[in-house]
Amino acid sequence: MALRGKNKRTERSKLDATPPWDDRVREPVPETTGPYDELDAPDDDVQRADLGALRVPVGAGLDLRLEVNEQQQVIAVTLAANDGSMQLGVYAAPRTEGIWDDVRAEIAESMKEQKGVPKERADGAFGVELTGTVPGDGGRLPARFIGIDGPRWFLRAMLVGAPADPARAARYEDLLRNVVVVRGAEPLPVRDPVPLRLPKEVVLPAPEDVIGES
């Protein structure tokens, strides 16, 4: 369930923390059926990979792929199969308003610059969605963007290939609903990625070891 944000950006809206002098009464955040904030995470039997800011369900015939930089920091999380993929990213957001409206407009503009034709879909499984195409192997691929505004976090999912068609995306949507976001208390600038990490059981070789292989 996406919460609609205000259209007008203010300096205060760019802050991650609510000022102590701001004592306005706010509407409670409605409960959702997922994705979940860690405070609302269900007590279930779903197996999830602990990536720090994200706890991502595993299984359903999808491979969990992590893109890691030279500092061995996880910079992208993708659930993939032969028919397509879903990339997840989680970002810091203000306490008082969502950012999906603004982010969606920026993605649409980027699509136009790349000769794509973005279209909004108001009745998406998670609220307003954006569809279009993105560059890929062999040409442009169908893409679908989903945004979820949570308490101090924003979760974005990019579905490419077959799952860009809602009729073929059931297992991807089910996994997205069961994602748990662990925002943490660290102040972060709005839209900065919330740090991810490798699962504890995963150990990467040192860069010099990889370079030294013949």
MIZAVEX-576834 format. One record per atom (N, C-alpha, C): residue in one letter; atom name; x, z, y. Coordinates in nm, 3 decimals, padded with zeros to 5 digits. Atoms other than C-alpha are relative to their C-alpha. Layout:
REM residues N
REC   r    a        px        pz        py
REC   A   CA         X         Z         Y
...
END
This chain:
REM residues 214
REC   r    a        px        pz        py
REC   M    N    00.086    00.000   -00.119
REC   M   CA    00.000    00.000    00.000
REC   M    C    00.088    00.000    00.123
REC   A    N   -00.084    00.010   -00.118
REC   A   CA    00.163   -00.111    00.324
REC   A    C   -00.072    00.058    00.120
REC   L    N    00.056   -00.057   -00.121
REC   L   CA    00.106    00.080    00.645
REC   L    C    00.034   -00.091    00.115
REC   R    N   -00.025    00.092   -00.108
REC   R   CA    00.068   -00.142    00.948
REC   R    C    00.071    00.071    00.114
REC   G    N   -00.074   -00.058   -00.109
REC   G   CA    00.317   -00.076    01.225
REC   G    C   -00.047   -00.055    00.133
REC   K    N    00.034    00.047   -00.133
REC   K   CA    00.279   -00.117    01.599
REC   K    C    00.080   -00.127    00.031
REC   N    N   -00.068    00.124   -00.034
REC   N   CA    00.370   -00.454    01.745
REC   N    C    00.108    00.023    00.105
REC   K    N   -00.093   -00.022   -00.108
REC   K   CA    00.548   -00.316    02.050
REC   K    C    00.113    00.092   -00.043
REC   R    N   -00.116   -00.081    00.036
REC   R   CA    00.901   -00.190    01.986
REC   R    C    00.043    00.081    00.122
REC   T    N   -00.050   -00.084   -00.106
REC   T   CA    01.018    00.103    02.198
REC   T    C    00.132    00.060   -00.042
REC   E    N   -00.127   -00.063    00.033
REC   E   CA    01.349    00.281    02.221
REC   E    C   -00.020    00.116   -00.096
REC   R    N    00.026   -00.114    00.089
REC   R   CA    01.195    00.586    02.056
REC   R    C   -00.030   -00.047   -00.141
REC   S    N    00.037    00.047    00.135
REC   S   CA    01.061    00.376    01.768
REC   S    C    00.122   -00.041   -00.080
REC   K    N   -00.120    00.042    00.070
REC   K   CA    01.417    00.272    01.684
REC   K    C    00.074    00.119   -00.060
REC   L    N   -00.067   -00.118    00.050
REC   L   CA    01.516    00.631    01.608
REC   L    C   -00.051    00.037   -00.137
REC   D    N    00.038   -00.042    00.135
REC   D   CA    01.519    00.760    01.253
REC   D    C   -00.068    00.135    00.002
REC   A    N    00.052   -00.136   -00.002
REC   A   CA    01.436    01.118    01.349
REC   A    C   -00.107    00.014    00.108
REC   T    N    00.102   -00.031   -00.100
REC   T   CA    01.131    01.249    01.532
REC   T    C    00.055    00.107    00.094
REC   P    N   -00.053   -00.100   -00.093
REC   P   CA    01.237    01.432    01.852
REC   P    C   -00.073    00.132   -00.013
REC   P    N    00.065   -00.132    00.016
REC   P   CA    01.168    01.807    01.840
REC   P    C   -00.110    00.025    00.101
REC   W    N    00.104   -00.022   -00.100
REC   W   CA    00.958    01.783    02.156
REC   W    C   -00.125   -00.083   -00.026
REC   D    N    00.115    00.086    00.031
REC   D   CA    00.724    01.527    01.999
REC   D    C   -00.095    00.077   -00.091
REC   D    N    00.091   -00.084    00.078
REC   D   CA    00.429    01.743    01.887
REC   D    C   -00.137   -00.066   -00.019
REC   R    N    00.127    00.068    00.020
REC   R   CA    00.162    01.473    01.855
REC   R    C   -00.051    00.021   -00.143
REC   V    N    00.061   -00.014    00.132
REC   V   CA   -00.082    01.519    01.567
REC   V    C   -00.010   -00.140   -00.062
REC   R    N   -00.001    00.129    00.065
REC   R   CA   -00.040    01.234    01.320
REC   R    C   -00.091    00.000   -00.121
REC   E    N    00.082    00.013    00.118
REC   E   CA   -00.266    01.106    01.049
REC   E    C    00.088    00.017   -00.124
REC   P    N   -00.079   -00.015    00.122
REC   P   CA   -00.147    01.207    00.700
REC   P    C    00.020   -00.135   -00.068
REC   V    N   -00.028    00.124    00.072
REC   V   CA    00.017    00.933    00.498
REC   V    C   -00.087   -00.004   -00.125
REC   P    N    00.089    00.005    00.117
REC   P   CA   -00.236    00.817    00.238
REC   P    C    00.077   -00.009   -00.129
REC   E    N   -00.064    00.009    00.130
REC   E   CA   -00.151    00.857   -00.127
REC   E    C   -00.005   -00.144   -00.049
REC   T    N   -00.006    00.136    00.051
REC   T   CA   -00.051    00.539   -00.302
REC   T    C    00.010    00.002   -00.152
REC   T    N   -00.018    00.014    00.145
REC   T   CA   -00.036    00.410   -00.656
REC   T    C    00.136   -00.058   -00.029
REC   G    N   -00.134    00.047    00.017
REC   G   CA    00.329    00.320   -00.611
REC   G    C    00.026   -00.127    00.081
REC   P    N   -00.117   -00.082    00.028
REC   P   CA    00.600    00.257   -00.520
REC   P    C   -00.015    00.142    00.059
REC   Y    N    00.015   -00.140   -00.033
REC   Y   CA    00.653    00.629   -00.479
REC   Y    C    00.118    00.054    00.081
REC   D    N   -00.102   -00.085   -00.057
REC   D   CA    00.843    00.859   -00.250
REC   D    C    00.035    00.106   -00.103
REC   E    N   -00.040   -00.098    00.103
REC   E   CA    01.040    01.113   -00.453
REC   E    C   -00.090    00.123   -00.001
REC   L    N    00.088   -00.116   -00.005
REC   L   CA    00.804    01.386   -00.333
REC   L    C   -00.133   -00.025   -00.071
REC   D    N    00.126    00.035    00.065
REC   D   CA    00.511    01.198   -00.486
REC   D    C    00.022   -00.064   -00.137
REC   A    N   -00.031    00.067    00.126
REC   A   CA    00.689    01.071   -00.798
REC   A    C   -00.081    00.059   -00.115
REC   P    N    00.082   -00.050    00.111
REC   P   CA    00.467    01.096   -01.107
REC   P    C    00.085    00.059   -00.111
REC   D    N   -00.066   -00.057    00.117
REC   D   CA    00.562    01.306   -01.406
REC   D    C   -00.041   -00.085   -00.120
REC   D    N    00.038    00.094    00.104
REC   D   CA    00.560    01.022   -01.656
REC   D    C    00.118   -00.025   -00.094
REC   D    N   -00.103    00.031    00.099
REC   D   CA    00.761    00.874   -01.942
REC   D    C    00.072   -00.131    00.031
REC   V    N   -00.065    00.126   -00.036
REC   V   CA    00.883    00.567   -01.752
REC   V    C    00.150    00.021    00.010
REC   Q    N   -00.145   -00.009   -00.007
REC   Q   CA    01.255    00.512   -01.804
REC   Q    C    00.049   -00.073    00.125
REC   R    N   -00.048    00.057   -00.125
REC   R   CA    01.426    00.454   -01.471
REC   R    C    00.152    00.014    00.011
REC   A    N   -00.143   -00.007   -00.030
REC   A   CA    01.784    00.369   -01.376
REC   A    C    00.017    00.070    00.134
REC   D    N   -00.022   -00.075   -00.123
REC   D   CA    01.909    00.617   -01.114
REC   D    C    00.109   -00.069    00.081
REC   L    N   -00.093    00.071   -00.086
REC   L   CA    02.070    00.412   -00.838
REC   L    C    00.017    00.070    00.134
REC   G    N   -00.012   -00.075   -00.124
REC   G   CA    02.073    00.685   -00.578
REC   G    C   -00.129   -00.007    00.079
REC   A    N    00.118    00.012   -00.083
REC   A   CA    01.819    00.576   -00.317
REC   A    C   -00.118   -00.061   -00.074
REC   L    N    00.107    00.061    00.080
REC   L   CA    01.620    00.388   -00.582
REC   L    C    00.009    00.045   -00.145
REC   R    N    00.010   -00.020    00.145
REC   R   CA    01.505    00.484   -00.928
REC   R    C   -00.086   -00.114   -00.052
REC   V    N    00.062    00.128    00.035
REC   V   CA    01.421    00.151   -01.086
REC   V    C   -00.036   -00.003   -00.147
REC   P    N    00.039    00.010    00.141
REC   P   CA    01.220    00.110   -01.408
REC   P    C    00.080   -00.109   -00.072
REC   V    N   -00.071    00.098    00.082
REC   V   CA    01.400   -00.074   -01.686
REC   V    C   -00.089   -00.038   -00.118
REC   G    N    00.080    00.048    00.113
REC   G   CA    01.253   -00.282   -01.965
REC   G    C   -00.086   -00.118    00.040
REC   A    N    00.093    00.110   -00.022
REC   A   CA    00.965   -00.531   -01.975
REC   A    C    00.068   -00.135   -00.013
REC   G    N   -00.069    00.127    00.020
REC   G   CA    01.213   -00.798   -02.082
REC   G    C    00.078   -00.047    00.120
REC   L    N   -00.073    00.036   -00.122
REC   L   CA    01.387   -00.793   -01.743
REC   L    C    00.138    00.065   -00.001
REC   D    N   -00.136   -00.052   -00.010
REC   D   CA    01.762   -00.752   -01.693
REC   D    C    00.019    00.063    00.138
REC   L    N   -00.034   -00.065   -00.126
REC   L   CA    01.879   -00.507   -01.427
REC   L    C    00.141   -00.042    00.038
REC   R    N   -00.129    00.052   -00.045
REC   R   CA    02.161   -00.669   -01.231
REC   R    C    00.037    00.064    00.133
REC   L    N   -00.049   -00.066   -00.121
REC   L   CA    02.370   -00.493   -00.968
REC   L    C    00.114   -00.081    00.060
REC   E    N   -00.109    00.067   -00.071
REC   E   CA    02.582   -00.669   -00.708
REC   E    C    00.084    00.107    00.068
REC   V    N   -00.089   -00.105   -00.047
REC   V   CA    02.885   -00.459   -00.620
REC   V    C    00.111   -00.061    00.086
REC   N    N   -00.108    00.051   -00.084
REC   N   CA    03.138   -00.506   -00.338
REC   N    C    00.135    00.055   -00.047
REC   E    N   -00.135   -00.040    00.041
REC   E   CA    03.514   -00.441   -00.352
REC   E    C    00.017    00.151   -00.002
REC   Q    N   -00.007   -00.147   -00.001
REC   Q   CA    03.455   -00.072   -00.277
REC   Q    C   -00.086    00.061   -00.110
REC   Q    N    00.086   -00.042    00.110
REC   Q   CA    03.235   -00.054   -00.589
REC   Q    C   -00.129    00.065    00.049
REC   Q    N    00.128   -00.046   -00.053
REC   Q   CA    02.930    00.006   -00.374
REC   Q    C   -00.108   -00.102   -00.037
REC   V    N    00.110    00.089    00.035
REC   V   CA    02.599   -00.136   -00.491
REC   V    C   -00.063   -00.053    00.128
REC   I    N    00.055    00.060   -00.120
REC   I   CA    02.474   -00.381   -00.229
REC   I    C   -00.128   -00.079   -00.028
REC   A    N    00.124    00.070    00.033
REC   A   CA    02.189   -00.549   -00.418
REC   A    C   -00.044    00.039   -00.140
REC   V    N    00.059   -00.033    00.130
REC   V   CA    01.955   -00.469   -00.708
REC   V    C   -00.099   -00.111   -00.034
REC   T    N    00.087    00.110    00.040
REC   T   CA    01.784   -00.749   -00.899
REC   T    C   -00.050    00.021   -00.142
REC   L    N    00.062    00.003    00.133
REC   L   CA    01.544   -00.753   -01.194
REC   L    C   -00.025   -00.146   -00.031
REC   A    N    00.002    00.144    00.023
REC   A   CA    01.575   -01.093   -01.358
REC   A    C   -00.038   -00.034   -00.144
REC   A    N    00.031    00.060    00.130
REC   A   CA    01.448   -01.306   -01.646
REC   A    C    00.020   -00.150    00.015
REC   N    N   -00.022    00.145   -00.004
REC   N   CA    01.463   -01.675   -01.733
REC   N    C   -00.091   -00.070    00.100
REC   D    N    00.096    00.068   -00.087
REC   D   CA    01.160   -01.752   -01.519
REC   D    C    00.015    00.035    00.147
REC   G    N   -00.015   -00.036   -00.140
REC   G   CA    01.275   -01.585   -01.198
REC   G    C    00.060    00.139    00.016
REC   S    N   -00.063   -00.129   -00.028
REC   S   CA    01.385   -01.262   -01.034
REC   S    C   -00.073    00.071    00.113
REC   M    N    00.051   -00.081   -00.110
REC   M   CA    01.289   -00.979   -00.801
REC   M    C    00.116    00.086    00.051
REC   Q    N   -00.106   -00.078   -00.063
REC   Q   CA    01.548   -00.838   -00.561
REC   Q    C   -00.062    00.110    00.085
REC   L    N    00.051   -00.116   -00.072
REC   L   CA    01.493   -00.492   -00.413
REC   L    C    00.103    00.048    00.102
REC   G    N   -00.085   -00.063   -00.101
REC   G   CA    01.632   -00.339   -00.095
REC   G    C   -00.077    00.110    00.068
REC   V    N    00.067   -00.112   -00.067
REC   V   CA    01.554   -00.007    00.073
REC   V    C    00.077    00.032    00.128
REC   Y    N   -00.059   -00.014   -00.133
REC   Y   CA    01.614    00.062    00.442
REC   Y    C   -00.061    00.120    00.072
REC   A    N    00.050   -00.111   -00.081
REC   A   CA    01.581    00.347    00.690
REC   A    C   -00.109   -00.050    00.094
REC   A    N    00.113    00.036   -00.087
REC   A   CA    01.262    00.347    00.897
REC   A    C   -00.038    00.121    00.085
REC   P    N    00.044   -00.112   -00.083
REC   P   CA    01.108    00.558    01.175
REC   P    C   -00.099    00.089   -00.073
REC   R    N    00.097   -00.093    00.059
REC   R   CA    00.899    00.861    01.093
REC   R    C   -00.144   -00.040    00.034
REC   T    N    00.134    00.010   -00.056
REC   T   CA    00.602    00.750    01.299
REC   T    C   -00.065   -00.137   -00.011
REC   E    N    00.061    00.132    00.008
REC   E   CA    00.547    00.378    01.237
REC   E    C    00.073   -00.086   -00.102
REC   G    N   -00.059    00.091    00.096
REC   G   CA    00.607    00.103    00.985
REC   G    C    00.074   -00.114    00.068
REC   I    N   -00.077    00.111   -00.056
REC   I   CA    00.840   -00.193    01.034
REC   I    C   -00.029   -00.133   -00.071
REC   W    N    00.024    00.121    00.077
REC   W   CA    00.697   -00.448    00.788
REC   W    C   -00.053   -00.114    00.086
REC   D    N    00.051    00.106   -00.087
REC   D   CA    00.511   -00.639    01.060
REC   D    C    00.116   -00.073    00.068
REC   D    N   -00.114    00.061   -00.068
REC   D   CA    00.835   -00.696    01.252
REC   D    C    00.093   -00.072   -00.097
REC   V    N   -00.090    00.061    00.099
REC   V   CA    01.045   -00.765    00.943
REC   V    C   -00.061   -00.130   -00.053
REC   R    N    00.068    00.119    00.053
REC   R   CA    00.787   -01.012    00.812
REC   R    C    00.011   -00.116    00.099
REC   A    N   -00.010    00.105   -00.102
REC   A   CA    00.791   -01.205    01.140
REC   A    C    00.141   -00.058    00.005
REC   E    N   -00.139    00.047   -00.002
REC   E   CA    01.171   -01.225    01.129
REC   E    C    00.031   -00.085   -00.123
REC   I    N   -00.022    00.080    00.121
REC   I   CA    01.171   -01.350    00.770
REC   I    C   -00.066   -00.137    00.017
REC   A    N    00.070    00.126   -00.022
REC   A   CA    00.915   -01.615    00.865
REC   A    C    00.079   -00.091    00.093
REC   E    N   -00.080    00.081   -00.093
REC   E   CA    01.130   -01.729    01.155
REC   E    C    00.124   -00.055   -00.068
REC   S    N   -00.116    00.046    00.075
REC   S   CA    01.433   -01.749    00.927
REC   S    C   -00.036   -00.116   -00.093
REC   M    N    00.045    00.109    00.086
REC   M   CA    01.235   -01.963    00.683
REC   M    C   -00.016   -00.130    00.078
REC   K    N    00.021    00.119   -00.081
REC   K   CA    01.138   -02.203    00.961
REC   K    C    00.133   -00.064    00.037
REC   E    N   -00.132    00.053   -00.035
REC   E   CA    01.502   -02.237    01.065
REC   E    C    00.065   -00.072   -00.117
REC   Q    N   -00.053    00.064    00.120
REC   Q   CA    01.581   -02.335    00.705
REC   Q    C   -00.094   -00.108   -00.054
REC   K    N    00.093    00.109    00.034
REC   K   CA    01.307   -02.602    00.705
REC   K    C   -00.108    00.044   -00.099
REC   G    N    00.106   -00.049    00.087
REC   G   CA    01.068   -02.379    00.511
REC   G    C   -00.132    00.012    00.074
REC   V    N    00.134   -00.014   -00.059
REC   V   CA    00.694   -02.330    00.570
REC   V    C   -00.057    00.135   -00.045
REC   P    N    00.050   -00.132    00.039
REC   P   CA    00.609   -01.957    00.565
REC   P    C   -00.151    00.011    00.017
REC   K    N    00.143   -00.025   -00.008
REC   K   CA    00.253   -01.847    00.499
REC   K    C   -00.027    00.146   -00.031
REC   E    N    00.038   -00.137    00.026
REC   E   CA    00.100   -01.501    00.520
REC   E    C   -00.118    00.004   -00.097
REC   R    N    00.110   -00.021    00.095
REC   R   CA   -00.125   -01.375    00.242
REC   R    C   -00.050    00.142    00.022
REC   A    N    00.051   -00.131   -00.042
REC   A   CA   -00.346   -01.091    00.360
REC   A    C   -00.044    00.087   -00.116
REC   D    N    00.056   -00.078    00.110
REC   D   CA   -00.485   -00.986    00.022
REC   D    C    00.099    00.015   -00.115
REC   G    N   -00.101   -00.018    00.104
REC   G   CA   -00.157   -00.933   -00.164
REC   G    C   -00.018    00.131   -00.075
REC   A    N    00.011   -00.120    00.083
REC   A   CA   -00.119   -00.671   -00.434
REC   A    C    00.046    00.126    00.073
REC   F    N   -00.054   -00.114   -00.074
REC   F   CA    00.068   -00.447   -00.186
REC   F    C   -00.030   -00.012    00.150
REC   G    N    00.033    00.022   -00.140
REC   G   CA   -00.098   -00.556    00.137
REC   G    C    00.040   -00.140    00.043
REC   V    N   -00.037    00.132   -00.053
REC   V   CA    00.009   -00.843    00.362
REC   V    C    00.135   -00.042   -00.057
REC   E    N   -00.122    00.056    00.057
REC   E   CA    00.272   -01.063    00.195
REC   E    C    00.037   -00.128    00.073
REC   L    N   -00.048    00.125   -00.058
REC   L   CA    00.476   -01.364    00.299
REC   L    C    00.049   -00.089   -00.112
REC   T    N   -00.045    00.095    00.101
REC   T   CA    00.527   -01.673    00.086
REC   T    C    00.067   -00.119    00.068
REC   G    N   -00.071    00.116   -00.052
REC   G   CA    00.745   -01.979    00.128
REC   G    C    00.101   -00.048   -00.102
REC   T    N   -00.107    00.044    00.089
REC   T   CA    01.065   -02.123   -00.015
REC   T    C    00.133    00.047    00.054
REC   V    N   -00.137   -00.038   -00.037
REC   V   CA    01.432   -02.024   -00.014
REC   V    C    00.096   -00.094   -00.072
REC   P    N   -00.098    00.085    00.067
REC   P   CA    01.746   -02.224   -00.097
REC   P    C    00.041    00.061   -00.134
REC   G    N   -00.042   -00.046    00.133
REC   G   CA    01.847   -02.202   -00.464
REC   G    C    00.070   -00.111   -00.074
REC   D    N   -00.065    00.100    00.083
REC   D   CA    02.021   -02.386   -00.744
REC   D    C   -00.094   -00.118   -00.022
REC   G    N    00.080    00.119    00.022
REC   G   CA    01.894   -02.741   -00.754
REC   G    C   -00.103   -00.027    00.107
REC   G    N    00.096    00.024   -00.107
REC   G   CA    01.700   -02.721   -00.428
REC   G    C   -00.069    00.126    00.045
REC   R    N    00.074   -00.115   -00.051
REC   R   CA    01.443   -02.494   -00.271
REC   R    C   -00.088    00.058   -00.110
REC   L    N    00.078   -00.070    00.101
REC   L   CA    01.265   -02.233   -00.482
REC   L    C   -00.114    00.075    00.067
REC   P    N    00.111   -00.078   -00.056
REC   P   CA    00.927   -02.067   -00.428
REC   P    C    00.040    00.147    00.012
REC   A    N   -00.036   -00.140   -00.024
REC   A   CA    00.961   -01.717   -00.284
REC   A    C   -00.120    00.075    00.056
REC   R    N    00.109   -00.089   -00.044
REC   R   CA    00.733   -01.425   -00.209
REC   R    C    00.063    00.131    00.045
REC   F    N   -00.056   -00.123   -00.055
REC   F   CA    00.819   -01.127    00.011
REC   F    C   -00.107    00.106    00.011
REC   I    N    00.089   -00.116   -00.004
REC   I   CA    00.654   -00.787   -00.026
REC   I    C    00.070    00.112    00.076
REC   G    N   -00.057   -00.112   -00.075
REC   G   CA    00.710   -00.498    00.215
REC   G    C   -00.087    00.123   -00.012
REC   I    N    00.074   -00.127    00.010
REC   I   CA    00.612   -00.134    00.170
REC   I    C    00.063    00.099    00.097
REC   D    N   -00.044   -00.103   -00.095
REC   D   CA    00.638    00.117    00.456
REC   D    C   -00.026    00.137   -00.059
REC   G    N    00.013   -00.135    00.052
REC   G   CA    00.704    00.468    00.328
REC   G    C    00.044    00.102    00.104
REC   P    N   -00.045   -00.106   -00.092
REC   P   CA    00.797    00.804    00.488
REC   P    C    00.150   -00.008    00.026
REC   R    N   -00.139    00.016   -00.044
REC   R   CA    01.124    00.724    00.672
REC   R    C    00.076   -00.105   -00.082
REC   W    N   -00.065    00.109    00.073
REC   W   CA    01.194    00.429    00.440
REC   W    C   -00.088   -00.123   -00.003
REC   F    N    00.069    00.127    00.014
REC   F   CA    01.103    00.065    00.402
REC   F    C    00.057   -00.070   -00.123
REC   L    N   -00.042    00.067    00.124
REC   L   CA    01.116   -00.110    00.064
REC   L    C   -00.041   -00.146    00.006
REC   R    N    00.029    00.144    00.000
REC   R   CA    01.143   -00.488    00.049
REC   R    C    00.027   -00.058   -00.138
REC   A    N   -00.018    00.071    00.126
REC   A   CA    01.098   -00.698   -00.261
REC   A    C   -00.009   -00.150    00.027
REC   M    N    00.001    00.146   -00.010
REC   M   CA    01.185   -01.068   -00.277
REC   M    C   -00.011   -00.057   -00.141
REC   L    N    00.023    00.061    00.131
REC   L   CA    01.039   -01.251   -00.577
REC   L    C    00.025   -00.150    00.011
REC   V    N   -00.041    00.140   -00.005
REC   V   CA    01.189   -01.592   -00.650
REC   V    C   -00.030   -00.066   -00.134
REC   G    N    00.031    00.071    00.124
REC   G   CA    01.079   -01.853   -00.903
REC   G    C   -00.143    00.026   -00.042
REC   A    N    00.135   -00.018    00.053
REC   A   CA    00.778   -01.798   -01.128
REC   A    C   -00.073    00.120    00.060
REC   P    N    00.074   -00.115   -00.053
REC   P   CA    00.696   -01.446   -00.997
REC   P    C   -00.044   -00.016    00.145
REC   A    N    00.053    00.027   -00.134
REC   A   CA    00.641   -01.596   -00.651
REC   A    C   -00.147   -00.036   -00.007
REC   D    N    00.140    00.026    00.026
REC   D   CA    00.308   -01.696   -00.803
REC   D    C   -00.064    00.129   -00.051
REC   P    N    00.059   -00.127    00.044
REC   P   CA    00.093   -01.379   -00.822
REC   P    C   -00.060   -00.004   -00.139
REC   A    N    00.060    00.012    00.134
REC   A   CA   -00.072   -01.511   -01.138
REC   A    C    00.104    00.015   -00.110
REC   R    N   -00.106   -00.008    00.100
REC   R   CA    00.267   -01.498   -01.313
REC   R    C    00.094    00.117    00.028
REC   A    N   -00.090   -00.106   -00.045
REC   A   CA    00.406   -01.181   -01.159
REC   A    C   -00.038    00.139   -00.050
REC   A    N    00.053   -00.131    00.041
REC   A   CA    00.228   -00.901   -01.349
REC   A    C    00.109    00.100   -00.035
REC   R    N   -00.102   -00.098    00.043
REC   R   CA    00.537   -00.745   -01.508
REC   R    C    00.090    00.041    00.116
REC   Y    N   -00.081   -00.035   -00.117
REC   Y   CA    00.733   -00.762   -01.182
REC   Y    C   -00.076    00.096    00.091
REC   E    N    00.080   -00.088   -00.084
REC   E   CA    00.450   -00.605   -00.985
REC   E    C   -00.013    00.139   -00.062
REC   D    N    00.012   -00.128    00.069
REC   D   CA    00.412   -00.332   -01.248
REC   D    C    00.127    00.082    00.018
REC   L    N   -00.125   -00.072   -00.020
REC   L   CA    00.780   -00.244   -01.221
REC   L    C    00.015    00.045    00.145
REC   L    N   -00.009   -00.038   -00.142
REC   L   CA    00.762   -00.246   -00.841
REC   L    C   -00.087    00.123    00.027
REC   R    N    00.088   -00.116   -00.020
REC   R   CA    00.470   -00.001   -00.853
REC   R    C    00.064    00.129   -00.052
REC   N    N   -00.059   -00.119    00.061
REC   N   CA    00.682    00.236   -01.061
REC   N    C    00.138    00.033    00.055
REC   V    N   -00.124   -00.035   -00.068
REC   V   CA    00.987    00.235   -00.834
REC   V    C   -00.017    00.131    00.075
REC   V    N   -00.001   -00.125   -00.077
REC   V   CA    01.074    00.574   -00.683
REC   V    C    00.111   -00.009    00.104
REC   V    N   -00.097    00.003   -00.109
REC   V   CA    01.248    00.590   -00.344
REC   V    C    00.048    00.141    00.030
REC   V    N   -00.061   -00.129   -00.032
REC   V   CA    01.488    00.877   -00.277
REC   V    C    00.072   -00.018    00.134
REC   R    N   -00.053    00.028   -00.133
REC   R   CA    01.543    00.855    00.098
REC   R    C    00.112    00.093    00.040
REC   G    N   -00.102   -00.096   -00.041
REC   G   CA    01.749    01.172    00.142
REC   G    C   -00.022    00.044    00.144
REC   A    N    00.017   -00.057   -00.134
REC   A   CA    01.786    01.373    00.463
REC   A    C    00.098   -00.054    00.102
REC   E    N   -00.103    00.049   -00.092
REC   E   CA    02.082    01.187    00.615
REC   E    C   -00.060   -00.090    00.107
REC   P    N    00.049    00.089   -00.106
REC   P   CA    02.001    01.035    00.957
REC   P    C    00.067   -00.136   -00.010
REC   L    N   -00.052    00.136    00.005
REC   L   CA    02.041    00.658    00.954
REC   L    C   -00.069   -00.083    00.108
REC   P    N    00.067    00.090   -00.094
REC   P   CA    01.977    00.391    01.217
REC   P    C   -00.110   -00.078   -00.070
REC   V    N    00.111    00.076    00.056
REC   V   CA    01.647    00.213    01.161
REC   V    C    00.050   -00.136   -00.048
REC   R    N   -00.032    00.125    00.069
REC   R   CA    01.687   -00.085    00.923
REC   R    C    00.136    00.000   -00.068
REC   D    N   -00.123   -00.009    00.078
REC   D   CA    02.024    00.030    00.793
REC   D    C   -00.035    00.021   -00.147
REC   P    N    00.026   -00.024    00.143
REC   P   CA    02.036    00.011    00.410
REC   P    C    00.021    00.146   -00.036
REC   V    N   -00.021   -00.134    00.054
REC   V   CA    01.988    00.346    00.240
REC   V    C    00.097   -00.015   -00.118
REC   P    N   -00.106    00.023    00.100
REC   P   CA    02.301    00.385    00.021
REC   P    C   -00.049    00.006   -00.145
REC   L    N    00.025    00.003    00.144
REC   L   CA    02.272    00.289   -00.345
REC   L    C    00.129    00.035   -00.072
REC   R    N   -00.119   -00.031    00.078
REC   R   CA    02.511    00.380   -00.625
REC   R    C   -00.019   -00.050   -00.142
REC   L    N    00.006    00.037    00.140
REC   L   CA    02.598    00.279   -00.976
REC   L    C   -00.056    00.114   -00.082
REC   P    N    00.041   -00.107    00.092
REC   P   CA    02.428    00.470   -01.257
REC   P    C    00.122    00.074   -00.051
REC   K    N   -00.114   -00.082    00.041
REC   K   CA    02.649    00.755   -01.375
REC   K    C    00.065   -00.050   -00.127
REC   E    N   -00.057    00.044    00.127
REC   E   CA    02.691    00.597   -01.716
REC   E    C    00.077   -00.130    00.011
REC   V    N   -00.070    00.127   -00.019
REC   V   CA    02.834    00.276   -01.568
REC   V    C    00.133    00.026    00.067
REC   V    N   -00.134   -00.013   -00.056
REC   V   CA    03.209    00.266   -01.504
REC   V    C    00.060   -00.139    00.012
REC   L    N   -00.059    00.131   -00.022
REC   L   CA    03.363   -00.043   -01.348
REC   L    C    00.152    00.008   -00.011
REC   P    N   -00.145    00.002    00.001
REC   P   CA    03.725   -00.144   -01.404
REC   P    C    00.054    00.000    00.142
REC   A    N   -00.063    00.002   -00.132
REC   A   CA    03.960   -00.089   -01.112
REC   A    C    00.032   -00.143    00.039
REC   P    N   -00.026    00.137   -00.043
REC   P   CA    04.013   -00.403   -00.900
REC   P    C    00.132   -00.054   -00.049
REC   E    N   -00.130    00.049    00.044
REC   E   CA    04.381   -00.420   -00.995
REC   E    C    00.000   -00.033   -00.148
REC   D    N    00.009    00.032    00.142
REC   D   CA    04.287   -00.416   -01.363
REC   D    C   -00.063   -00.136   -00.022
REC   V    N    00.066    00.129    00.014
REC   V   CA    04.053   -00.712   -01.317
REC   V    C    00.093   -00.112    00.041
REC   I    N   -00.093    00.101   -00.049
REC   I   CA    04.314   -00.904   -01.118
REC   I    C    00.110   -00.025   -00.101
REC   G    N   -00.113    00.012    00.092
REC   G   CA    04.576   -00.837   -01.381
REC   G    C   -00.035   -00.066   -00.131
REC   E    N    00.037    00.061    00.125
REC   E   CA    04.373   -00.986   -01.664
REC   E    C    00.039   -00.147   -00.002
REC   S    N   -00.041    00.140    00.011
REC   S   CA    04.492   -01.321   -01.793
REC   S    C   -00.114   -00.081   -00.059
END
